[in-house]
Amino acid sequence: MYTPNPIDTSDVILPEELTKLAELIAENVHEVWARNRISQGWTLGDVRDDELKKHPCLIPYVDLTEDEKHFDRETAFETIKFIKKLGFNIIKE
């Protein structure tokens, strides 16, 4: 049985500028996901229906509920924290 074992990033604290970056990444993650779904024939629906390819989250990121934004934010924050944990620096040029 598969047991996920991600790198522990709990000790990585992101500075404010990277928190803002994480939010931008979260929005882009949603946009990429939505574009892919739409290209696969999915359309907006009141509830998720895999057979009919309907999904209620095929809306702009800004219109998602905070609960719906959580997945994208967690992905973005954990990715940046992982990069920092590996010793890389993110600088704005």
PDB file of N, CA, C and O in Angstrom, chain B, residues numbered from 101:
ATOM      1  N   MET B 101       0.840  -1.178   0.000  1.00  0.00           N
ATOM      2  CA  MET B 101       0.000   0.000   0.000  1.00  0.00           C
ATOM      3  C   MET B 101       0.887   1.244   0.000  1.00  0.00           C
ATOM      4  O   MET B 101       1.903   1.293   0.694  1.00  0.00           O
ATOM      5  N   TYR B 102       0.498   2.232  -0.774  1.00  0.00           N
ATOM      6  CA  TYR B 102       1.240   3.483  -0.893  1.00  0.00           C
ATOM      7  C   TYR B 102       1.018   4.365   0.329  1.00  0.00           C
ATOM      8  O   TYR B 102      -0.119   4.611   0.729  1.00  0.00           O
ATOM      9  N   THR B 103       2.116   4.839   0.917  1.00  0.00           N
ATOM     10  CA  THR B 103       2.055   5.777   2.026  1.00  0.00           C
ATOM     11  C   THR B 103       2.782   7.053   1.609  1.00  0.00           C
ATOM     12  O   THR B 103       4.007   7.048   1.489  1.00  0.00           O
ATOM     13  N   PRO B 104       2.044   8.151   1.384  1.00  0.00           N
ATOM     14  CA  PRO B 104       2.702   9.402   0.992  1.00  0.00           C
ATOM     15  C   PRO B 104       3.722   9.851   2.044  1.00  0.00           C
ATOM     16  O   PRO B 104       3.480   9.739   3.245  1.00  0.00           O
ATOM     17  N   ASN B 105       4.847  10.351   1.581  1.00  0.00           N
ATOM     18  CA  ASN B 105       5.902  10.786   2.479  1.00  0.00           C
ATOM     19  C   ASN B 105       6.534  12.084   1.950  1.00  0.00           C
ATOM     20  O   ASN B 105       7.695  12.087   1.541  1.00  0.00           O
ATOM     21  N   PRO B 106       5.767  13.187   1.959  1.00  0.00           N
ATOM     22  CA  PRO B 106       6.333  14.440   1.449  1.00  0.00           C
ATOM     23  C   PRO B 106       7.422  14.975   2.380  1.00  0.00           C
ATOM     24  O   PRO B 106       7.466  14.649   3.567  1.00  0.00           O
ATOM     25  N   ILE B 107       8.288  15.793   1.817  1.00  0.00           N
ATOM     26  CA  ILE B 107       9.316  16.464   2.611  1.00  0.00           C
ATOM     27  C   ILE B 107       8.617  17.341   3.643  1.00  0.00           C
ATOM     28  O   ILE B 107       7.673  18.064   3.323  1.00  0.00           O
ATOM     29  N   ASP B 108       9.089  17.270   4.873  1.00  0.00           N
ATOM     30  CA  ASP B 108       8.508  18.093   5.946  1.00  0.00           C
ATOM     31  C   ASP B 108       8.962  19.540   5.769  1.00  0.00           C
ATOM     32  O   ASP B 108      10.150  19.850   5.858  1.00  0.00           O
ATOM     33  N   THR B 109       8.003  20.404   5.518  1.00  0.00           N
ATOM     34  CA  THR B 109       8.303  21.822   5.333  1.00  0.00           C
ATOM     35  C   THR B 109       7.737  22.667   6.477  1.00  0.00           C
ATOM     36  O   THR B 109       7.656  23.891   6.371  1.00  0.00           O
ATOM     37  N   SER B 110       7.353  22.018   7.551  1.00  0.00           N
ATOM     38  CA  SER B 110       6.701  22.732   8.652  1.00  0.00           C
ATOM     39  C   SER B 110       7.605  23.780   9.302  1.00  0.00           C
ATOM     40  O   SER B 110       7.115  24.696   9.962  1.00  0.00           O
ATOM     41  N   ASP B 111       8.917  23.651   9.119  1.00  0.00           N
ATOM     42  CA  ASP B 111       9.842  24.611   9.716  1.00  0.00           C
ATOM     43  C   ASP B 111      10.149  25.791   8.792  1.00  0.00           C
ATOM     44  O   ASP B 111      10.900  26.689   9.172  1.00  0.00           O
ATOM     45  N   VAL B 112       9.585  25.801   7.597  1.00  0.00           N
ATOM     46  CA  VAL B 112       9.843  26.870   6.638  1.00  0.00           C
ATOM     47  C   VAL B 112       8.770  27.948   6.786  1.00  0.00           C
ATOM     48  O   VAL B 112       7.578  27.688   6.620  1.00  0.00           O
ATOM     49  N   ILE B 113       9.213  29.146   7.097  1.00  0.00           N
ATOM     50  CA  ILE B 113       8.321  30.293   7.224  1.00  0.00           C
ATOM     51  C   ILE B 113       8.535  31.174   5.994  1.00  0.00           C
ATOM     52  O   ILE B 113       9.658  31.575   5.690  1.00  0.00           O
ATOM     53  N   LEU B 114       7.448  31.466   5.299  1.00  0.00           N
ATOM     54  CA  LEU B 114       7.571  32.296   4.106  1.00  0.00           C
ATOM     55  C   LEU B 114       7.461  33.773   4.453  1.00  0.00           C
ATOM     56  O   LEU B 114       6.569  34.171   5.202  1.00  0.00           O
ATOM     57  N   PRO B 115       8.365  34.589   3.911  1.00  0.00           N
ATOM     58  CA  PRO B 115       8.238  36.034   4.097  1.00  0.00           C
ATOM     59  C   PRO B 115       7.029  36.545   3.316  1.00  0.00           C
ATOM     60  O   PRO B 115       6.521  35.861   2.428  1.00  0.00           O
ATOM     61  N   GLU B 116       6.580  37.728   3.647  1.00  0.00           N
ATOM     62  CA  GLU B 116       5.376  38.307   3.060  1.00  0.00           C
ATOM     63  C   GLU B 116       5.390  38.307   1.533  1.00  0.00           C
ATOM     64  O   GLU B 116       4.379  37.990   0.907  1.00  0.00           O
ATOM     65  N   GLU B 117       6.533  38.660   0.924  1.00  0.00           N
ATOM     66  CA  GLU B 117       6.566  38.715  -0.541  1.00  0.00           C
ATOM     67  C   GLU B 117       6.351  37.344  -1.177  1.00  0.00           C
ATOM     68  O   GLU B 117       5.813  37.253  -2.281  1.00  0.00           O
ATOM     69  N   LEU B 118       6.766  36.275  -0.490  1.00  0.00           N
ATOM     70  CA  LEU B 118       6.529  34.941  -1.030  1.00  0.00           C
ATOM     71  C   LEU B 118       5.106  34.468  -0.749  1.00  0.00           C
ATOM     72  O   LEU B 118       4.577  33.624  -1.473  1.00  0.00           O
ATOM     73  N   THR B 119       4.493  35.003   0.287  1.00  0.00           N
ATOM     74  CA  THR B 119       3.083  34.716   0.536  1.00  0.00           C
ATOM     75  C   THR B 119       2.236  35.286  -0.598  1.00  0.00           C
ATOM     76  O   THR B 119       1.288  34.650  -1.060  1.00  0.00           O
ATOM     77  N   LYS B 120       2.588  36.487  -1.038  1.00  0.00           N
ATOM     78  CA  LYS B 120       1.886  37.098  -2.177  1.00  0.00           C
ATOM     79  C   LYS B 120       2.122  36.278  -3.445  1.00  0.00           C
ATOM     80  O   LYS B 120       1.200  36.074  -4.234  1.00  0.00           O
ATOM     81  N   LEU B 121       3.351  35.808  -3.641  1.00  0.00           N
ATOM     82  CA  LEU B 121       3.675  34.967  -4.787  1.00  0.00           C
ATOM     83  C   LEU B 121       2.858  33.673  -4.745  1.00  0.00           C
ATOM     84  O   LEU B 121       2.353  33.220  -5.772  1.00  0.00           O
ATOM     85  N   ALA B 122       2.732  33.088  -3.567  1.00  0.00           N
ATOM     86  CA  ALA B 122       1.969  31.842  -3.429  1.00  0.00           C
ATOM     87  C   ALA B 122       0.521  32.043  -3.855  1.00  0.00           C
ATOM     88  O   ALA B 122      -0.059  31.170  -4.500  1.00  0.00           O
ATOM     89  N   GLU B 123      -0.063  33.171  -3.507  1.00  0.00           N
ATOM     90  CA  GLU B 123      -1.442  33.442  -3.908  1.00  0.00           C
ATOM     91  C   GLU B 123      -1.548  33.577  -5.427  1.00  0.00           C
ATOM     92  O   GLU B 123      -2.518  33.105  -6.019  1.00  0.00           O
ATOM     93  N   LEU B 124      -0.576  34.208  -6.056  1.00  0.00           N
ATOM     94  CA  LEU B 124      -0.574  34.312  -7.518  1.00  0.00           C
ATOM     95  C   LEU B 124      -0.414  32.938  -8.166  1.00  0.00           C
ATOM     96  O   LEU B 124      -1.050  32.643  -9.177  1.00  0.00           O
ATOM     97  N   ILE B 125       0.435  32.108  -7.579  1.00  0.00           N
ATOM     98  CA  ILE B 125       0.614  30.748  -8.089  1.00  0.00           C
ATOM     99  C   ILE B 125      -0.685  29.959  -7.927  1.00  0.00           C
ATOM    100  O   ILE B 125      -1.083  29.231  -8.837  1.00  0.00           O
ATOM    101  N   ALA B 126      -1.343  30.096  -6.787  1.00  0.00           N
ATOM    102  CA  ALA B 126      -2.608  29.391  -6.549  1.00  0.00           C
ATOM    103  C   ALA B 126      -3.630  29.751  -7.621  1.00  0.00           C
ATOM    104  O   ALA B 126      -4.316  28.879  -8.154  1.00  0.00           O
ATOM    105  N   GLU B 127      -3.726  31.037  -7.930  1.00  0.00           N
ATOM    106  CA  GLU B 127      -4.667  31.461  -8.966  1.00  0.00           C
ATOM    107  C   GLU B 127      -4.293  30.859 -10.312  1.00  0.00           C
ATOM    108  O   GLU B 127      -5.164  30.411 -11.058  1.00  0.00           O
ATOM    109  N   ASN B 128      -3.009  30.845 -10.625  1.00  0.00           N
ATOM    110  CA  ASN B 128      -2.570  30.283 -11.901  1.00  0.00           C
ATOM    111  C   ASN B 128      -2.800  28.772 -11.956  1.00  0.00           C
ATOM    112  O   ASN B 128      -3.167  28.234 -13.001  1.00  0.00           O
ATOM    113  N   VAL B 129      -2.584  28.096 -10.840  1.00  0.00           N
ATOM    114  CA  VAL B 129      -2.858  26.647 -10.774  1.00  0.00           C
ATOM    115  C   VAL B 129      -4.319  26.389 -11.130  1.00  0.00           C
ATOM    116  O   VAL B 129      -4.627  25.471 -11.889  1.00  0.00           O
ATOM    117  N   HIS B 130      -5.208  27.195 -10.582  1.00  0.00           N
ATOM    118  CA  HIS B 130      -6.628  27.036 -10.893  1.00  0.00           C
ATOM    119  C   HIS B 130      -6.890  27.299 -12.377  1.00  0.00           C
ATOM    120  O   HIS B 130      -7.634  26.556 -13.018  1.00  0.00           O
ATOM    121  N   GLU B 131      -6.286  28.346 -12.918  1.00  0.00           N
ATOM    122  CA  GLU B 131      -6.487  28.680 -14.325  1.00  0.00           C
ATOM    123  C   GLU B 131      -6.006  27.555 -15.246  1.00  0.00           C
ATOM    124  O   GLU B 131      -6.669  27.230 -16.231  1.00  0.00           O
ATOM    125  N   VAL B 132      -4.860  26.968 -14.927  1.00  0.00           N
ATOM    126  CA  VAL B 132      -4.331  25.858 -15.725  1.00  0.00           C
ATOM    127  C   VAL B 132      -5.266  24.651 -15.621  1.00  0.00           C
ATOM    128  O   VAL B 132      -5.588  24.019 -16.628  1.00  0.00           O
ATOM    129  N   TRP B 133      -5.702  24.334 -14.387  1.00  0.00           N
ATOM    130  CA  TRP B 133      -6.635  23.227 -14.182  1.00  0.00           C
ATOM    131  C   TRP B 133      -7.917  23.446 -14.984  1.00  0.00           C
ATOM    132  O   TRP B 133      -8.379  22.534 -15.670  1.00  0.00           O
ATOM    133  N   ALA B 134      -8.497  24.646 -14.904  1.00  0.00           N
ATOM    134  CA  ALA B 134      -9.746  24.949 -15.602  1.00  0.00           C
ATOM    135  C   ALA B 134      -9.555  24.862 -17.117  1.00  0.00           C
ATOM    136  O   ALA B 134     -10.399  24.304 -17.818  1.00  0.00           O
ATOM    137  N   ARG B 135      -8.459  25.406 -17.617  1.00  0.00           N
ATOM    138  CA  ARG B 135      -8.192  25.340 -19.057  1.00  0.00           C
ATOM    139  C   ARG B 135      -8.107  23.888 -19.521  1.00  0.00           C
ATOM    140  O   ARG B 135      -8.652  23.530 -20.565  1.00  0.00           O
ATOM    141  N   ASN B 136      -7.417  23.050 -18.732  1.00  0.00           N
ATOM    142  CA  ASN B 136      -7.295  21.636 -19.091  1.00  0.00           C
ATOM    143  C   ASN B 136      -8.651  20.941 -19.075  1.00  0.00           C
ATOM    144  O   ASN B 136      -8.970  20.175 -19.984  1.00  0.00           O
ATOM    145  N   ARG B 137      -9.439  21.202 -18.052  1.00  0.00           N
ATOM    146  CA  ARG B 137     -10.780  20.598 -17.975  1.00  0.00           C
ATOM    147  C   ARG B 137     -11.635  21.018 -19.157  1.00  0.00           C
ATOM    148  O   ARG B 137     -12.282  20.180 -19.785  1.00  0.00           O
ATOM    149  N   ILE B 138     -11.644  22.293 -19.462  1.00  0.00           N
ATOM    150  CA  ILE B 138     -12.453  22.792 -20.571  1.00  0.00           C
ATOM    151  C   ILE B 138     -11.994  22.165 -21.888  1.00  0.00           C
ATOM    152  O   ILE B 138     -12.819  21.809 -22.729  1.00  0.00           O
ATOM    153  N   SER B 139     -10.689  22.031 -22.064  1.00  0.00           N
ATOM    154  CA  SER B 139     -10.168  21.418 -23.301  1.00  0.00           C
ATOM    155  C   SER B 139     -10.550  19.939 -23.392  1.00  0.00           C
ATOM    156  O   SER B 139     -10.568  19.370 -24.484  1.00  0.00           O
ATOM    157  N   GLN B 140     -10.852  19.322 -22.262  1.00  0.00           N
ATOM    158  CA  GLN B 140     -11.282  17.921 -22.233  1.00  0.00           C
ATOM    159  C   GLN B 140     -12.803  17.785 -22.370  1.00  0.00           C
ATOM    160  O   GLN B 140     -13.344  16.681 -22.311  1.00  0.00           O
ATOM    161  N   GLY B 141     -13.485  18.924 -22.555  1.00  0.00           N
ATOM    162  CA  GLY B 141     -14.923  18.892 -22.764  1.00  0.00           C
ATOM    163  C   GLY B 141     -15.769  19.124 -21.530  1.00  0.00           C
ATOM    164  O   GLY B 141     -16.991  18.989 -21.589  1.00  0.00           O
ATOM    165  N   TRP B 142     -15.146  19.472 -20.407  1.00  0.00           N
ATOM    166  CA  TRP B 142     -15.899  19.752 -19.184  1.00  0.00           C
ATOM    167  C   TRP B 142     -16.575  21.116 -19.303  1.00  0.00           C
ATOM    168  O   TRP B 142     -16.072  22.020 -19.971  1.00  0.00           O
ATOM    169  N   THR B 143     -17.722  21.245 -18.642  1.00  0.00           N
ATOM    170  CA  THR B 143     -18.448  22.506 -18.598  1.00  0.00           C
ATOM    171  C   THR B 143     -18.904  22.761 -17.163  1.00  0.00           C
ATOM    172  O   THR B 143     -18.850  21.879 -16.305  1.00  0.00           O
ATOM    173  N   LEU B 144     -19.349  23.977 -16.933  1.00  0.00           N
ATOM    174  CA  LEU B 144     -19.830  24.373 -15.614  1.00  0.00           C
ATOM    175  C   LEU B 144     -21.107  23.605 -15.281  1.00  0.00           C
ATOM    176  O   LEU B 144     -21.995  23.452 -16.119  1.00  0.00           O
ATOM    177  N   GLY B 145     -21.179  23.130 -14.052  1.00  0.00           N
ATOM    178  CA  GLY B 145     -22.378  22.458 -13.567  1.00  0.00           C
ATOM    179  C   GLY B 145     -22.575  22.758 -12.098  1.00  0.00           C
ATOM    180  O   GLY B 145     -21.630  23.139 -11.407  1.00  0.00           O
ATOM    181  N   ASP B 146     -23.790  22.590 -11.615  1.00  0.00           N
ATOM    182  CA  ASP B 146     -24.080  22.861 -10.200  1.00  0.00           C
ATOM    183  C   ASP B 146     -23.364  21.902  -9.262  1.00  0.00           C
ATOM    184  O   ASP B 146     -22.991  22.274  -8.150  1.00  0.00           O
ATOM    185  N   VAL B 147     -23.174  20.660  -9.715  1.00  0.00           N
ATOM    186  CA  VAL B 147     -22.458  19.652  -8.937  1.00  0.00           C
ATOM    187  C   VAL B 147     -21.498  18.921  -9.859  1.00  0.00           C
ATOM    188  O   VAL B 147     -21.692  18.897 -11.075  1.00  0.00           O
ATOM    189  N   ARG B 148     -20.473  18.332  -9.289  1.00  0.00           N
ATOM    190  CA  ARG B 148     -19.520  17.570 -10.096  1.00  0.00           C
ATOM    191  C   ARG B 148     -20.190  16.297 -10.599  1.00  0.00           C
ATOM    192  O   ARG B 148     -20.810  15.555  -9.837  1.00  0.00           O
ATOM    193  N   ASP B 149     -20.049  16.066 -11.888  1.00  0.00           N
ATOM    194  CA  ASP B 149     -20.594  14.866 -12.518  1.00  0.00           C
ATOM    195  C   ASP B 149     -19.564  14.401 -13.541  1.00  0.00           C
ATOM    196  O   ASP B 149     -19.470  14.953 -14.637  1.00  0.00           O
ATOM    197  N   ASP B 150     -18.790  13.374 -13.171  1.00  0.00           N
ATOM    198  CA  ASP B 150     -17.720  12.901 -14.040  1.00  0.00           C
ATOM    199  C   ASP B 150     -18.246  12.339 -15.358  1.00  0.00           C
ATOM    200  O   ASP B 150     -17.605  12.491 -16.398  1.00  0.00           O
ATOM    201  N   GLU B 151     -19.380  11.708 -15.320  1.00  0.00           N
ATOM    202  CA  GLU B 151     -19.953  11.124 -16.533  1.00  0.00           C
ATOM    203  C   GLU B 151     -20.366  12.197 -17.539  1.00  0.00           C
ATOM    204  O   GLU B 151     -20.119  12.065 -18.738  1.00  0.00           O
ATOM    205  N   LEU B 152     -20.995  13.256 -17.039  1.00  0.00           N
ATOM    206  CA  LEU B 152     -21.438  14.350 -17.909  1.00  0.00           C
ATOM    207  C   LEU B 152     -20.382  15.438 -18.071  1.00  0.00           C
ATOM    208  O   LEU B 152     -20.586  16.408 -18.802  1.00  0.00           O
ATOM    209  N   LYS B 153     -19.253  15.271 -17.382  1.00  0.00           N
ATOM    210  CA  LYS B 153     -18.158  16.247 -17.411  1.00  0.00           C
ATOM    211  C   LYS B 153     -18.645  17.635 -17.001  1.00  0.00           C
ATOM    212  O   LYS B 153     -18.457  18.615 -17.721  1.00  0.00           O
ATOM    213  N   LYS B 154     -19.269  17.695 -15.840  1.00  0.00           N
ATOM    214  CA  LYS B 154     -19.734  18.956 -15.254  1.00  0.00           C
ATOM    215  C   LYS B 154     -18.957  19.201 -13.971  1.00  0.00           C
ATOM    216  O   LYS B 154     -18.670  18.265 -13.224  1.00  0.00           O
ATOM    217  N   HIS B 155     -18.619  20.456 -13.716  1.00  0.00           N
ATOM    218  CA  HIS B 155     -17.881  20.782 -12.489  1.00  0.00           C
ATOM    219  C   HIS B 155     -18.245  22.191 -12.026  1.00  0.00           C
ATOM    220  O   HIS B 155     -18.235  23.124 -12.828  1.00  0.00           O
ATOM    221  N   PRO B 156     -18.568  22.356 -10.735  1.00  0.00           N
ATOM    222  CA  PRO B 156     -18.958  23.675 -10.227  1.00  0.00           C
ATOM    223  C   PRO B 156     -17.801  24.660 -10.074  1.00  0.00           C
ATOM    224  O   PRO B 156     -18.038  25.849  -9.860  1.00  0.00           O
ATOM    225  N   CYS B 157     -16.568  24.197 -10.177  1.00  0.00           N
ATOM    226  CA  CYS B 157     -15.415  25.087  -9.986  1.00  0.00           C
ATOM    227  C   CYS B 157     -14.851  25.636 -11.289  1.00  0.00           C
ATOM    228  O   CYS B 157     -13.777  26.237 -11.293  1.00  0.00           O
ATOM    229  N   LEU B 158     -15.555  25.437 -12.384  1.00  0.00           N
ATOM    230  CA  LEU B 158     -15.108  26.011 -13.654  1.00  0.00           C
ATOM    231  C   LEU B 158     -15.567  27.459 -13.739  1.00  0.00           C
ATOM    232  O   LEU B 158     -16.358  27.843 -14.600  1.00  0.00           O
ATOM    233  N   ILE B 159     -15.039  28.239 -12.816  1.00  0.00           N
ATOM    234  CA  ILE B 159     -15.328  29.664 -12.685  1.00  0.00           C
ATOM    235  C   ILE B 159     -14.012  30.373 -12.369  1.00  0.00           C
ATOM    236  O   ILE B 159     -13.045  29.715 -11.984  1.00  0.00           O
ATOM    237  N   PRO B 160     -13.951  31.678 -12.519  1.00  0.00           N
ATOM    238  CA  PRO B 160     -12.711  32.390 -12.168  1.00  0.00           C
ATOM    239  C   PRO B 160     -12.313  32.156 -10.704  1.00  0.00           C
ATOM    240  O   PRO B 160     -13.165  32.016  -9.827  1.00  0.00           O
ATOM    241  N   TYR B 161     -11.024  32.118 -10.470  1.00  0.00           N
ATOM    242  CA  TYR B 161     -10.479  31.891  -9.127  1.00  0.00           C
ATOM    243  C   TYR B 161     -11.091  32.837  -8.098  1.00  0.00           C
ATOM    244  O   TYR B 161     -11.436  32.427  -6.990  1.00  0.00           O
ATOM    245  N   VAL B 162     -11.220  34.099  -8.475  1.00  0.00           N
ATOM    246  CA  VAL B 162     -11.746  35.114  -7.558  1.00  0.00           C
ATOM    247  C   VAL B 162     -13.159  34.762  -7.080  1.00  0.00           C
ATOM    248  O   VAL B 162     -13.563  35.171  -5.992  1.00  0.00           O
ATOM    249  N   ASP B 163     -13.902  34.013  -7.879  1.00  0.00           N
ATOM    250  CA  ASP B 163     -15.281  33.648  -7.534  1.00  0.00           C
ATOM    251  C   ASP B 163     -15.396  32.358  -6.738  1.00  0.00           C
ATOM    252  O   ASP B 163     -16.485  32.008  -6.284  1.00  0.00           O
ATOM    253  N   LEU B 164     -14.292  31.646  -6.564  1.00  0.00           N
ATOM    254  CA  LEU B 164     -14.317  30.425  -5.760  1.00  0.00           C
ATOM    255  C   LEU B 164     -14.530  30.766  -4.286  1.00  0.00           C
ATOM    256  O   LEU B 164     -14.164  31.851  -3.834  1.00  0.00           O
ATOM    257  N   THR B 165     -15.117  29.843  -3.548  1.00  0.00           N
ATOM    258  CA  THR B 165     -15.214  30.028  -2.099  1.00  0.00           C
ATOM    259  C   THR B 165     -13.832  29.837  -1.494  1.00  0.00           C
ATOM    260  O   THR B 165     -12.942  29.276  -2.133  1.00  0.00           O
ATOM    261  N   GLU B 166     -13.654  30.295  -0.282  1.00  0.00           N
ATOM    262  CA  GLU B 166     -12.364  30.110   0.399  1.00  0.00           C
ATOM    263  C   GLU B 166     -12.029  28.622   0.538  1.00  0.00           C
ATOM    264  O   GLU B 166     -10.868  28.232   0.415  1.00  0.00           O
ATOM    265  N   ASP B 167     -13.034  27.804   0.790  1.00  0.00           N
ATOM    266  CA  ASP B 167     -12.803  26.353   0.881  1.00  0.00           C
ATOM    267  C   ASP B 167     -12.292  25.791  -0.438  1.00  0.00           C
ATOM    268  O   ASP B 167     -11.402  24.940  -0.455  1.00  0.00           O
ATOM    269  N   GLU B 168     -12.860  26.272  -1.545  1.00  0.00           N
ATOM    270  CA  GLU B 168     -12.429  25.792  -2.859  1.00  0.00           C
ATOM    271  C   GLU B 168     -11.024  26.284  -3.201  1.00  0.00           C
ATOM    272  O   GLU B 168     -10.285  25.592  -3.902  1.00  0.00           O
ATOM    273  N   LYS B 169     -10.648  27.459  -2.721  1.00  0.00           N
ATOM    274  CA  LYS B 169      -9.313  28.000  -2.967  1.00  0.00           C
ATOM    275  C   LYS B 169      -8.243  27.268  -2.152  1.00  0.00           C
ATOM    276  O   LYS B 169      -7.060  27.326  -2.488  1.00  0.00           O
ATOM    277  N   HIS B 170      -8.648  26.595  -1.106  1.00  0.00           N
ATOM    278  CA  HIS B 170      -7.704  25.955  -0.180  1.00  0.00           C
ATOM    279  C   HIS B 170      -6.754  24.992  -0.896  1.00  0.00           C
ATOM    280  O   HIS B 170      -5.547  25.024  -0.659  1.00  0.00           O
ATOM    281  N   PHE B 171      -7.289  24.140  -1.767  1.00  0.00           N
ATOM    282  CA  PHE B 171      -6.447  23.152  -2.449  1.00  0.00           C
ATOM    283  C   PHE B 171      -5.363  23.828  -3.270  1.00  0.00           C
ATOM    284  O   PHE B 171      -4.197  23.441  -3.200  1.00  0.00           O
ATOM    285  N   ASP B 172      -5.742  24.839  -4.051  1.00  0.00           N
ATOM    286  CA  ASP B 172      -4.767  25.547  -4.885  1.00  0.00           C
ATOM    287  C   ASP B 172      -3.730  26.266  -4.029  1.00  0.00           C
ATOM    288  O   ASP B 172      -2.541  26.258  -4.347  1.00  0.00           O
ATOM    289  N   ARG B 173      -4.184  26.886  -2.946  1.00  0.00           N
ATOM    290  CA  ARG B 173      -3.256  27.588  -2.051  1.00  0.00           C
ATOM    291  C   ARG B 173      -2.282  26.612  -1.390  1.00  0.00           C
ATOM    292  O   ARG B 173      -1.084  26.884  -1.309  1.00  0.00           O
ATOM    293  N   GLU B 174      -2.793  25.492  -0.924  1.00  0.00           N
ATOM    294  CA  GLU B 174      -1.925  24.509  -0.270  1.00  0.00           C
ATOM    295  C   GLU B 174      -0.857  24.016  -1.231  1.00  0.00           C
ATOM    296  O   GLU B 174       0.306  23.876  -0.852  1.00  0.00           O
ATOM    297  N   THR B 175      -1.246  23.752  -2.476  1.00  0.00           N
ATOM    298  CA  THR B 175      -0.284  23.328  -3.491  1.00  0.00           C
ATOM    299  C   THR B 175       0.776  24.399  -3.693  1.00  0.00           C
ATOM    300  O   THR B 175       1.967  24.089  -3.719  1.00  0.00           O
ATOM    301  N   ALA B 176       0.365  25.648  -3.837  1.00  0.00           N
ATOM    302  CA  ALA B 176       1.299  26.747  -4.070  1.00  0.00           C
ATOM    303  C   ALA B 176       2.237  26.956  -2.883  1.00  0.00           C
ATOM    304  O   ALA B 176       3.453  27.036  -3.054  1.00  0.00           O
ATOM    305  N   PHE B 177       1.671  27.044  -1.690  1.00  0.00           N
ATOM    306  CA  PHE B 177       2.493  27.280  -0.497  1.00  0.00           C
ATOM    307  C   PHE B 177       3.481  26.141  -0.276  1.00  0.00           C
ATOM    308  O   PHE B 177       4.654  26.385   0.004  1.00  0.00           O
ATOM    309  N   GLU B 178       3.022  24.913  -0.399  1.00  0.00           N
ATOM    310  CA  GLU B 178       3.911  23.772  -0.168  1.00  0.00           C
ATOM    311  C   GLU B 178       4.995  23.676  -1.222  1.00  0.00           C
ATOM    312  O   GLU B 178       6.107  23.239  -0.925  1.00  0.00           O
ATOM    313  N   THR B 179       4.695  24.077  -2.449  1.00  0.00           N
ATOM    314  CA  THR B 179       5.713  24.069  -3.494  1.00  0.00           C
ATOM    315  C   THR B 179       6.803  25.092  -3.194  1.00  0.00           C
ATOM    316  O   THR B 179       7.990  24.784  -3.309  1.00  0.00           O
ATOM    317  N   ILE B 180       6.415  26.292  -2.815  1.00  0.00           N
ATOM    318  CA  ILE B 180       7.410  27.324  -2.479  1.00  0.00           C
ATOM    319  C   ILE B 180       8.211  26.907  -1.250  1.00  0.00           C
ATOM    320  O   ILE B 180       9.430  27.072  -1.221  1.00  0.00           O
ATOM    321  N   LYS B 181       7.544  26.374  -0.248  1.00  0.00           N
ATOM    322  CA  LYS B 181       8.250  25.929   0.955  1.00  0.00           C
ATOM    323  C   LYS B 181       9.225  24.797   0.630  1.00  0.00           C
ATOM    324  O   LYS B 181      10.319  24.745   1.192  1.00  0.00           O
ATOM    325  N   PHE B 182       8.843  23.904  -0.260  1.00  0.00           N
ATOM    326  CA  PHE B 182       9.716  22.808  -0.691  1.00  0.00           C
ATOM    327  C   PHE B 182      10.962  23.364  -1.379  1.00  0.00           C
ATOM    328  O   PHE B 182      12.077  22.919  -1.107  1.00  0.00           O
ATOM    329  N   ILE B 183      10.769  24.332  -2.266  1.00  0.00           N
ATOM    330  CA  ILE B 183      11.894  24.970  -2.961  1.00  0.00           C
ATOM    331  C   ILE B 183      12.843  25.600  -1.941  1.00  0.00           C
ATOM    332  O   ILE B 183      14.059  25.429  -2.035  1.00  0.00           O
ATOM    333  N   LYS B 184      12.288  26.330  -0.965  1.00  0.00           N
ATOM    334  CA  LYS B 184      13.113  26.942   0.084  1.00  0.00           C
ATOM    335  C   LYS B 184      13.828  25.877   0.921  1.00  0.00           C
ATOM    336  O   LYS B 184      14.998  26.039   1.266  1.00  0.00           O
ATOM    337  N   LYS B 185      13.132  24.803   1.242  1.00  0.00           N
ATOM    338  CA  LYS B 185      13.700  23.721   2.061  1.00  0.00           C
ATOM    339  C   LYS B 185      14.921  23.104   1.369  1.00  0.00           C
ATOM    340  O   LYS B 185      15.878  22.694   2.026  1.00  0.00           O
ATOM    341  N   LEU B 186      14.872  23.046   0.046  1.00  0.00           N
ATOM    342  CA  LEU B 186      15.992  22.496  -0.719  1.00  0.00           C
ATOM    343  C   LEU B 186      17.169  23.466  -0.820  1.00  0.00           C
ATOM    344  O   LEU B 186      18.219  23.123  -1.363  1.00  0.00           O
ATOM    345  N   GLY B 187      16.985  24.686  -0.292  1.00  0.00           N
ATOM    346  CA  GLY B 187      18.086  25.650  -0.264  1.00  0.00           C
ATOM    347  C   GLY B 187      18.075  26.663  -1.387  1.00  0.00           C
ATOM    348  O   GLY B 187      19.006  27.459  -1.503  1.00  0.00           O
ATOM    349  N   PHE B 188      17.052  26.655  -2.214  1.00  0.00           N
ATOM    350  CA  PHE B 188      16.975  27.628  -3.294  1.00  0.00           C
ATOM    351  C   PHE B 188      16.397  28.932  -2.763  1.00  0.00           C
ATOM    352  O   PHE B 188      15.586  28.940  -1.837  1.00  0.00           O
ATOM    353  N   ASN B 189      16.826  30.024  -3.362  1.00  0.00           N
ATOM    354  CA  ASN B 189      16.278  31.336  -3.037  1.00  0.00           C
ATOM    355  C   ASN B 189      15.435  31.815  -4.209  1.00  0.00           C
ATOM    356  O   ASN B 189      15.787  31.605  -5.370  1.00  0.00           O
ATOM    357  N   ILE B 190      14.337  32.452  -3.897  1.00  0.00           N
ATOM    358  CA  ILE B 190      13.475  33.027  -4.920  1.00  0.00           C
ATOM    359  C   ILE B 190      13.637  34.525  -4.817  1.00  0.00           C
ATOM    360  O   ILE B 190      13.331  35.131  -3.790  1.00  0.00           O
ATOM    361  N   ILE B 191      14.123  35.117  -5.898  1.00  0.00           N
ATOM    362  CA  ILE B 191      14.333  36.565  -5.887  1.00  0.00           C
ATOM    363  C   ILE B 191      13.576  37.185  -7.054  1.00  0.00           C
ATOM    364  O   ILE B 191      13.447  36.586  -8.121  1.00  0.00           O
ATOM    365  N   LYS B 192      13.091  38.368  -6.834  1.00  0.00           N
ATOM    366  CA  LYS B 192      12.401  39.103  -7.879  1.00  0.00           C
ATOM    367  C   LYS B 192      13.416  40.016  -8.549  1.00  0.00           C
ATOM    368  O   LYS B 192      14.112  40.789  -7.891  1.00  0.00           O
ATOM    369  N   GLU B 193      13.483  39.912  -9.846  1.00  0.00           N
ATOM    370  CA  GLU B 193      14.445  40.733 -10.597  1.00  0.00           C
ATOM    371  C   GLU B 193      13.773  41.885 -11.283  1.00  0.00           C
ATOM    372  O   GLU B 193      14.436  42.673 -11.957  1.00  0.00           O
TER     373      GLU B 193
END
